[in-house]
Amino acid sequence: MPKLILEELEHTREKMIQSALENGFGNVNTIHLSEKLDQLLNAYHLKISL
């Protein structure tokens, strides 16, 4: 399970960076991807600390 989260983390991170470069850091999509990345990081941390 953590490996799947890591893959999704990397994919979301790449999409967020691309969105920030194309649309800016304050763009709604960039912010949404940043929030999703936060959720994935929290889920990953929870999984590895159990």
C-alpha distance matrix in Angstrom:
0.0 3.8 5.4 5.3 6.5 8.8 10.1 10.9 12.4 14.6 15.7 16.6 18.4 20.4 21.4 22.5 24.5 26.1 27.0 28.5 30.6 31.8 32.3 32.4 30.4 31.8 31.0 29.3 26.6 25.9 25.7 23.4 21.0 21.4 20.6 17.4 16.5 17.4 15.2 12.0 13.2 13.8 10.4 9.0 12.0 11.6 8.2 9.8 13.1 12.5
3.8 0.0 3.8 5.4 5.0 6.1 8.7 9.8 10.2 12.3 14.2 15.0 16.0 18.3 19.8 20.5 22.2 24.2 25.3 26.4 28.4 30.0 30.5 30.3 28.1 29.8 29.3 28.0 25.4 24.2 24.0 22.1 19.5 19.3 18.9 16.1 14.4 15.1 13.6 10.2 10.5 11.5 8.8 6.2 9.1 9.7 6.6 7.3 10.9 11.4
5.4 3.8 0.0 3.8 5.4 5.0 6.3 8.7 9.6 10.6 12.4 14.2 15.2 16.7 18.5 19.8 21.2 22.8 24.3 25.6 27.2 28.8 29.7 29.8 28.0 30.0 29.2 28.2 25.2 24.0 24.4 22.6 19.6 19.8 20.0 17.0 15.1 16.6 15.5 11.8 12.3 14.2 11.8 9.1 12.1 13.3 10.4 10.5 14.3 15.0
5.3 5.4 3.8 0.0 3.8 5.4 5.1 6.3 8.5 10.0 10.7 12.2 14.1 15.6 16.6 18.2 20.1 21.4 22.5 24.2 26.0 27.1 27.9 28.3 26.7 28.4 27.2 25.9 22.8 22.1 22.5 20.3 17.4 18.3 18.2 14.8 13.6 15.6 14.0 10.4 12.1 13.9 11.2 9.5 13.1 13.9 11.4 12.6 16.1 16.6
6.5 5.0 5.4 3.8 0.0 3.8 5.4 5.1 5.9 8.6 9.8 10.3 11.9 14.2 15.2 16.0 18.1 19.8 20.6 22.0 24.1 25.5 25.9 25.9 23.9 25.5 24.7 23.3 20.6 19.6 19.6 17.6 14.8 15.2 14.9 11.7 10.3 11.9 10.4 6.8 8.3 10.3 7.8 6.3 10.0 11.2 9.4 10.8 14.0 15.0
8.8 6.1 5.0 5.4 3.8 0.0 3.8 5.4 4.9 6.2 8.6 9.8 10.4 12.3 14.2 15.1 16.4 18.4 19.8 20.9 22.6 24.3 25.1 25.0 23.1 25.2 24.6 23.8 21.0 19.4 19.8 18.4 15.2 15.2 15.8 13.0 10.6 12.5 12.2 8.4 8.6 11.5 10.1 7.4 10.5 12.7 11.1 11.2 14.7 16.3
10.1 8.7 6.3 5.1 5.4 3.8 0.0 3.8 5.4 5.2 6.2 8.6 9.9 10.8 12.5 14.2 15.6 16.8 18.4 20.1 21.4 22.8 23.9 24.3 23.0 25.1 24.0 23.2 20.0 18.8 19.9 18.2 14.8 15.6 16.6 13.5 11.5 14.3 13.9 10.2 11.4 14.4 12.8 10.8 14.2 16.1 14.3 14.8 18.3 19.6
10.9 9.8 8.7 6.3 5.1 5.4 3.8 0.0 3.8 5.4 5.0 6.0 8.4 9.9 10.5 12.0 14.1 15.3 16.2 18.1 19.9 21.0 21.6 22.1 20.7 22.4 21.1 20.0 16.8 16.0 16.8 14.7 11.5 12.8 13.4 10.0 8.8 11.8 11.1 7.8 9.9 12.7 11.2 10.3 13.8 15.4 14.3 15.5 18.6 19.9
12.4 10.2 9.6 8.5 5.9 4.9 5.4 3.8 0.0 3.8 5.5 5.2 6.0 8.6 9.9 10.4 12.2 14.2 15.2 16.3 18.3 19.9 20.4 20.3 18.5 20.5 19.7 19.0 16.1 14.5 15.1 13.7 10.4 10.5 11.6 8.9 6.3 9.1 9.5 6.2 7.2 10.6 10.2 8.8 11.7 14.0 13.6 14.3 17.1 19.0
14.6 12.3 10.6 10.0 8.6 6.2 5.2 5.4 3.8 0.0 3.8 5.5 5.1 6.2 8.6 9.8 10.6 12.3 14.2 15.3 16.6 18.4 19.6 19.6 18.3 20.8 20.0 19.8 16.8 14.9 16.2 15.4 11.6 12.0 14.0 11.6 8.9 12.0 13.0 10.0 10.4 14.0 13.8 12.0 14.6 17.3 16.6 16.7 19.7 21.9
15.7 14.2 12.4 10.7 9.8 8.6 6.2 5.0 5.5 3.8 0.0 3.8 5.5 5.3 6.3 8.7 10.1 10.8 12.3 14.3 15.6 16.6 17.9 18.6 17.7 20.0 18.5 18.1 14.7 13.5 15.3 14.0 10.3 11.9 13.8 11.1 9.5 13.1 13.7 11.0 12.5 15.9 15.3 14.2 17.2 19.4 18.7 19.4 22.5 24.2
16.6 15.0 14.2 12.2 10.3 9.8 8.6 6.0 5.2 5.5 3.8 0.0 3.8 5.4 5.1 6.1 8.6 9.8 10.3 12.1 14.2 15.2 15.7 16.1 14.9 16.8 15.4 14.8 11.5 10.3 11.7 10.3 6.6 8.2 10.1 7.6 6.3 10.1 10.9 9.0 10.7 13.8 13.8 13.5 16.2 18.3 18.3 19.3 21.9 23.8
18.4 16.0 15.2 14.1 11.9 10.4 9.9 8.4 6.0 5.1 5.5 3.8 0.0 3.8 5.5 5.1 6.2 8.6 9.8 10.5 12.3 14.2 15.0 14.7 13.2 15.8 15.1 15.3 12.5 10.1 11.6 11.5 7.7 7.8 10.6 9.3 6.7 10.0 11.9 10.2 10.5 14.1 14.9 14.0 16.0 18.8 19.0 19.4 21.8 24.2
20.4 18.3 16.7 15.6 14.2 12.3 10.8 9.9 8.6 6.2 5.3 5.4 3.8 0.0 3.8 5.4 5.2 6.2 8.6 9.9 10.7 12.3 13.9 14.3 13.8 16.6 15.5 16.1 13.0 10.9 13.4 13.3 9.7 10.6 13.7 12.2 10.2 13.7 15.5 13.6 14.2 17.8 18.3 17.2 19.5 22.2 22.1 22.4 25.1 27.4
21.4 19.8 18.5 16.6 15.2 14.2 12.5 10.5 9.9 8.6 6.3 5.1 5.5 3.8 0.0 3.8 5.5 5.1 6.0 8.6 9.9 10.5 11.6 12.6 12.4 14.7 12.9 13.1 9.7 8.3 11.2 10.7 7.4 9.5 12.3 10.9 10.0 13.6 15.0 13.8 15.2 18.3 18.7 18.4 20.9 23.2 23.3 24.1 26.7 28.7
22.5 20.5 19.8 18.2 16.0 15.1 14.2 12.0 10.4 9.8 8.7 6.1 5.1 5.4 3.8 0.0 3.8 5.4 5.0 6.1 8.6 9.9 10.1 10.1 9.1 11.4 10.3 10.8 8.0 5.5 8.1 8.5 5.4 6.4 9.8 9.4 8.4 11.4 13.6 13.1 13.9 16.9 18.0 17.9 19.9 22.3 23.0 23.7 25.9 28.2
24.5 22.2 21.2 20.1 18.1 16.4 15.6 14.1 12.2 10.6 10.1 8.6 6.2 5.2 5.5 3.8 0.0 3.8 5.4 5.1 6.2 8.6 9.8 9.4 8.9 12.2 11.6 13.2 10.8 7.8 10.6 12.0 9.1 9.2 12.9 12.9 11.2 13.9 16.5 15.7 15.9 19.1 20.5 19.9 21.5 24.3 25.0 25.2 27.4 30.0
26.1 24.2 22.8 21.4 19.8 18.4 16.8 15.3 14.2 12.3 10.8 9.8 8.6 6.2 5.1 5.4 3.8 0.0 3.8 5.4 5.1 6.1 8.3 9.3 10.2 13.1 11.6 13.3 10.5 8.5 12.1 13.0 10.4 11.6 15.1 14.7 13.7 16.8 18.9 18.1 18.8 22.0 23.0 22.5 24.5 27.2 27.5 28.0 30.4 32.8
27.0 25.3 24.3 22.5 20.6 19.8 18.4 16.2 15.2 14.2 12.3 10.3 9.8 8.6 6.0 5.0 5.4 3.8 0.0 3.8 5.5 5.2 5.5 7.0 8.0 10.0 8.0 9.6 7.0 5.4 9.2 10.2 8.5 10.1 13.2 13.4 13.2 16.0 18.0 17.8 18.9 21.7 22.8 22.9 24.9 27.2 27.9 28.8 30.9 33.2
28.5 26.4 25.6 24.2 22.0 20.9 20.1 18.1 16.3 15.3 14.3 12.1 10.5 9.9 8.6 6.1 5.1 5.4 3.8 0.0 3.8 5.5 5.3 4.4 4.9 7.9 7.3 9.9 8.6 5.7 8.8 11.1 9.7 9.8 13.3 14.3 13.6 15.7 18.4 18.6 18.9 21.6 23.3 23.4 24.8 27.4 28.5 29.0 30.8 33.4
30.6 28.4 27.2 26.0 24.1 22.6 21.4 19.9 18.3 16.6 15.6 14.2 12.3 10.7 9.9 8.6 6.2 5.1 5.5 3.8 0.0 3.8 5.9 5.8 7.7 10.8 10.2 13.2 11.7 9.3 12.5 14.7 13.0 13.4 16.9 17.6 16.6 19.0 21.7 21.5 21.7 24.7 26.3 25.9 27.4 30.2 31.0 31.3 33.4 36.0
31.8 30.0 28.8 27.1 25.5 24.3 22.8 21.0 19.9 18.4 16.6 15.2 14.2 12.3 10.5 9.9 8.6 6.1 5.2 5.5 3.8 0.0 3.8 6.1 9.1 11.2 9.4 12.2 10.7 9.5 13.0 14.7 13.5 14.7 17.9 18.4 18.1 20.7 23.0 22.9 23.7 26.5 27.8 27.8 29.6 32.1 32.9 33.5 35.6 38.0
32.3 30.5 29.7 27.9 25.9 25.1 23.9 21.6 20.4 19.6 17.9 15.7 15.0 13.9 11.6 10.1 9.8 8.3 5.5 5.3 5.9 3.8 0.0 3.8 7.0 8.0 5.9 9.0 8.4 7.6 10.6 12.6 12.4 13.4 16.2 17.3 17.5 19.7 21.9 22.4 23.3 25.7 27.2 27.7 29.3 31.6 32.7 33.6 35.4 37.8
32.4 30.3 29.8 28.3 25.9 25.0 24.3 22.1 20.3 19.6 18.6 16.1 14.7 14.3 12.6 10.1 9.4 9.3 7.0 4.4 5.8 6.1 3.8 0.0 3.8 5.6 5.5 9.2 9.5 7.4 9.6 12.5 12.4 12.3 15.3 17.0 16.8 18.4 21.1 21.9 22.2 24.5 26.5 26.9 28.0 30.5 31.9 32.6 34.1 36.7
30.4 28.1 28.0 26.7 23.9 23.1 23.0 20.7 18.5 18.3 17.7 14.9 13.2 13.8 12.4 9.1 8.9 10.2 8.0 4.9 7.7 9.1 7.0 3.8 0.0 3.8 5.6 8.6 9.1 6.2 7.2 10.7 10.7 9.6 12.4 14.7 14.3 15.3 18.2 19.3 19.3 21.4 23.7 24.2 25.0 27.4 29.2 29.8 31.0 33.7
31.8 29.8 30.0 28.4 25.5 25.2 25.1 22.4 20.5 20.8 20.0 16.8 15.8 16.6 14.7 11.4 12.2 13.1 10.0 7.9 10.8 11.2 8.0 5.6 3.8 0.0 3.8 6.4 8.5 6.8 6.6 10.0 11.4 10.6 12.4 15.1 15.5 16.1 18.7 20.4 20.7 22.3 24.6 25.6 26.4 28.4 30.3 31.3 32.4 34.8
31.0 29.3 29.2 27.2 24.7 24.6 24.0 21.1 19.7 20.0 18.5 15.4 15.1 15.5 12.9 10.3 11.6 11.6 8.0 7.3 10.2 9.4 5.9 5.5 5.6 3.8 0.0 3.8 5.5 5.2 6.2 8.6 10.0 10.6 12.4 14.3 15.3 16.6 18.6 20.0 21.0 22.7 24.5 25.6 26.9 28.7 30.4 31.6 33.0 35.2
29.3 28.0 28.2 25.9 23.3 23.8 23.2 20.0 19.0 19.8 18.1 14.8 15.3 16.1 13.1 10.8 13.2 13.3 9.6 9.9 13.2 12.2 9.0 9.2 8.6 6.4 3.8 0.0 3.8 5.5 5.2 6.1 8.7 9.8 10.5 12.3 14.1 15.3 16.6 18.4 19.9 21.2 22.7 24.3 25.7 27.1 28.7 30.4 31.7 33.5
26.6 25.4 25.2 22.8 20.6 21.0 20.0 16.8 16.1 16.8 14.7 11.5 12.5 13.0 9.7 8.0 10.8 10.5 7.0 8.6 11.7 10.7 8.4 9.5 9.1 8.5 5.5 3.8 0.0 3.8 5.4 5.0 6.2 8.5 9.8 10.4 12.2 14.2 15.3 16.4 18.2 20.0 21.0 22.3 24.2 25.7 26.9 28.5 30.2 32.0
25.9 24.2 24.0 22.1 19.6 19.4 18.8 16.0 14.5 14.9 13.5 10.3 10.1 10.9 8.3 5.5 7.8 8.5 5.4 5.7 9.3 9.5 7.6 7.4 6.2 6.8 5.2 5.5 3.8 0.0 3.8 5.4 5.2 6.1 8.7 9.8 10.4 12.4 14.4 15.2 16.3 18.4 19.9 20.8 22.4 24.3 25.6 26.8 28.5 30.6
25.7 24.0 24.4 22.5 19.6 19.8 19.9 16.8 15.1 16.2 15.3 11.7 11.6 13.4 11.2 8.1 10.6 12.1 9.2 8.8 12.5 13.0 10.6 9.6 7.2 6.6 6.2 5.2 5.4 3.8 0.0 3.8 5.4 4.9 6.2 8.6 9.7 10.5 12.5 14.2 15.2 16.6 18.5 19.8 21.0 22.6 24.4 25.8 27.0 29.1
23.4 22.1 22.6 20.3 17.6 18.4 18.2 14.7 13.7 15.4 14.0 10.3 11.5 13.3 10.7 8.5 12.0 13.0 10.2 11.1 14.7 14.7 12.6 12.5 10.7 10.0 8.6 6.1 5.0 5.4 3.8 0.0 3.8 5.4 5.1 6.2 8.6 9.9 10.7 12.4 14.3 15.5 16.7 18.4 20.0 21.2 22.7 24.6 25.9 27.6
21.0 19.5 19.6 17.4 14.8 15.2 14.8 11.5 10.4 11.6 10.3 6.6 7.7 9.7 7.4 5.4 9.1 10.4 8.5 9.7 13.0 13.5 12.4 12.4 10.7 11.4 10.0 8.7 6.2 5.2 5.4 3.8 0.0 3.8 5.4 4.9 6.1 8.6 9.8 10.4 12.1 14.2 15.2 16.2 18.1 19.8 20.9 22.4 24.2 26.0
21.4 19.3 19.8 18.3 15.2 15.2 15.6 12.8 10.5 12.0 11.9 8.2 7.8 10.6 9.5 6.4 9.2 11.6 10.1 9.8 13.4 14.7 13.4 12.3 9.6 10.6 10.6 9.8 8.5 6.1 4.9 5.4 3.8 0.0 3.8 5.4 5.0 6.3 8.8 9.9 10.4 12.4 14.3 15.2 16.4 18.4 20.0 21.1 22.5 24.7
20.6 18.9 20.0 18.2 14.9 15.8 16.6 13.4 11.6 14.0 13.8 10.1 10.6 13.7 12.3 9.8 12.9 15.1 13.2 13.3 16.9 17.9 16.2 15.3 12.4 12.4 12.4 10.5 9.8 8.7 6.2 5.1 5.4 3.8 0.0 3.8 5.3 5.0 6.4 8.7 9.8 10.6 12.5 14.2 15.4 16.6 18.5 20.2 21.2 23.1
17.4 16.1 17.0 14.8 11.7 13.0 13.5 10.0 8.9 11.6 11.1 7.6 9.3 12.2 10.9 9.4 12.9 14.7 13.4 14.3 17.6 18.4 17.3 17.0 14.7 15.1 14.3 12.3 10.4 9.8 8.6 6.2 4.9 5.4 3.8 0.0 3.8 5.4 5.1 6.3 8.6 9.9 10.6 12.3 14.2 15.3 16.6 18.5 20.0 21.6
16.5 14.4 15.1 13.6 10.3 10.6 11.5 8.8 6.3 8.9 9.5 6.3 6.7 10.2 10.0 8.4 11.2 13.7 13.2 13.6 16.6 18.1 17.5 16.8 14.3 15.5 15.3 14.1 12.2 10.4 9.7 8.6 6.1 5.0 5.3 3.8 0.0 3.8 5.4 5.1 6.1 8.6 9.8 10.4 12.1 14.1 15.2 16.5 18.2 20.3
17.4 15.1 16.6 15.6 11.9 12.5 14.3 11.8 9.1 12.0 13.1 10.1 10.0 13.7 13.6 11.4 13.9 16.8 16.0 15.7 19.0 20.7 19.7 18.4 15.3 16.1 16.6 15.3 14.2 12.4 10.5 9.9 8.6 6.3 5.0 5.4 3.8 0.0 3.8 5.5 5.1 6.2 8.6 9.9 10.5 12.3 14.3 15.5 16.5 18.7
15.2 13.6 15.5 14.0 10.4 12.2 13.9 11.1 9.5 13.0 13.7 10.9 11.9 15.5 15.0 13.6 16.5 18.9 18.0 18.4 21.7 23.0 21.9 21.1 18.2 18.7 18.6 16.6 15.3 14.4 12.5 10.7 9.8 8.8 6.4 5.1 5.4 3.8 0.0 3.8 5.5 5.1 6.2 8.6 9.9 10.6 12.4 14.4 15.5 17.0
12.0 10.2 11.8 10.4 6.8 8.4 10.2 7.8 6.2 10.0 11.0 9.0 10.2 13.6 13.8 13.1 15.7 18.1 17.8 18.6 21.5 22.9 22.4 21.9 19.3 20.4 20.0 18.4 16.4 15.2 14.2 12.4 10.4 9.9 8.7 6.3 5.1 5.5 3.8 0.0 3.8 5.4 5.0 6.0 8.5 9.7 10.5 12.3 14.2 15.7
13.2 10.5 12.3 12.1 8.3 8.6 11.4 9.9 7.2 10.4 12.5 10.7 10.5 14.2 15.2 13.9 15.9 18.8 18.9 18.9 21.7 23.7 23.3 22.2 19.3 20.7 21.0 19.9 18.2 16.3 15.2 14.3 12.1 10.4 9.8 8.6 6.1 5.1 5.5 3.8 0.0 3.8 5.4 5.1 6.1 8.5 9.9 10.7 12.2 14.5
13.8 11.5 14.2 13.9 10.3 11.5 14.4 12.7 10.6 14.0 15.9 13.8 14.1 17.8 18.3 16.9 19.1 22.0 21.7 21.6 24.7 26.5 25.7 24.5 21.4 22.3 22.7 21.2 20.0 18.4 16.6 15.5 14.2 12.4 10.6 9.9 8.6 6.2 5.1 5.4 3.8 0.0 3.8 5.5 5.1 6.1 8.7 10.1 10.6 12.6
10.4 8.8 11.8 11.2 7.8 10.1 12.8 11.2 10.2 13.8 15.3 13.8 14.9 18.3 18.7 18.0 20.5 23.0 22.8 23.3 26.3 27.8 27.2 26.5 23.7 24.6 24.5 22.7 21.0 19.9 18.5 16.7 15.2 14.3 12.5 10.6 9.8 8.6 6.2 5.0 5.4 3.8 0.0 3.8 5.5 5.1 6.2 8.8 10.0 11.1
9.0 6.2 9.1 9.5 6.3 7.4 10.8 10.3 8.8 12.0 14.2 13.5 14.0 17.2 18.4 17.9 19.9 22.5 22.9 23.4 25.9 27.8 27.7 26.9 24.2 25.6 25.6 24.3 22.3 20.8 19.8 18.4 16.2 15.2 14.2 12.3 10.4 9.9 8.6 6.0 5.1 5.5 3.8 0.0 3.8 5.4 5.1 6.3 8.6 10.3
12.0 9.1 12.1 13.1 10.0 10.5 14.2 13.8 11.7 14.6 17.2 16.2 16.0 19.5 20.9 19.9 21.5 24.5 24.9 24.8 27.4 29.6 29.3 28.0 25.0 26.4 26.9 25.7 24.2 22.4 21.0 20.0 18.1 16.4 15.4 14.2 12.1 10.5 9.9 8.5 6.1 5.1 5.5 3.8 0.0 3.8 5.5 5.4 6.1 8.8
11.6 9.7 13.3 13.9 11.2 12.7 16.1 15.4 14.0 17.3 19.4 18.3 18.8 22.2 23.2 22.3 24.3 27.2 27.2 27.4 30.2 32.1 31.6 30.5 27.4 28.4 28.7 27.1 25.7 24.3 22.6 21.2 19.8 18.4 16.6 15.3 14.1 12.3 10.6 9.7 8.5 6.1 5.1 5.4 3.8 0.0 3.8 5.6 5.3 6.5
8.2 6.6 10.4 11.4 9.4 11.1 14.3 14.3 13.6 16.6 18.7 18.3 19.0 22.1 23.3 23.0 25.0 27.5 27.9 28.5 31.0 32.9 32.7 31.9 29.2 30.3 30.4 28.7 26.9 25.6 24.4 22.7 20.9 20.0 18.5 16.6 15.2 14.3 12.4 10.5 9.9 8.7 6.2 5.1 5.5 3.8 0.0 3.8 5.6 5.7
9.8 7.3 10.5 12.6 10.8 11.2 14.8 15.5 14.3 16.7 19.4 19.3 19.4 22.4 24.1 23.7 25.2 28.0 28.8 29.0 31.3 33.5 33.6 32.6 29.8 31.3 31.6 30.4 28.5 26.8 25.8 24.6 22.4 21.1 20.2 18.5 16.5 15.5 14.4 12.3 10.7 10.1 8.8 6.3 5.4 5.6 3.8 0.0 3.8 5.6
13.1 10.9 14.3 16.1 14.0 14.7 18.3 18.6 17.1 19.7 22.5 21.9 21.8 25.1 26.7 25.9 27.4 30.4 30.9 30.8 33.4 35.6 35.4 34.1 31.0 32.4 33.0 31.7 30.2 28.5 27.0 25.9 24.2 22.5 21.2 20.0 18.2 16.5 15.5 14.2 12.2 10.6 10.0 8.6 6.1 5.3 5.6 3.8 0.0 3.8
12.5 11.4 15.0 16.6 15.0 16.3 19.6 19.9 19.0 21.9 24.2 23.8 24.2 27.4 28.7 28.2 30.0 32.8 33.2 33.4 36.0 38.0 37.8 36.7 33.7 34.8 35.2 33.5 32.0 30.6 29.1 27.6 26.0 24.7 23.1 21.6 20.3 18.7 17.0 15.7 14.5 12.6 11.1 10.3 8.8 6.5 5.7 5.6 3.8 0.0
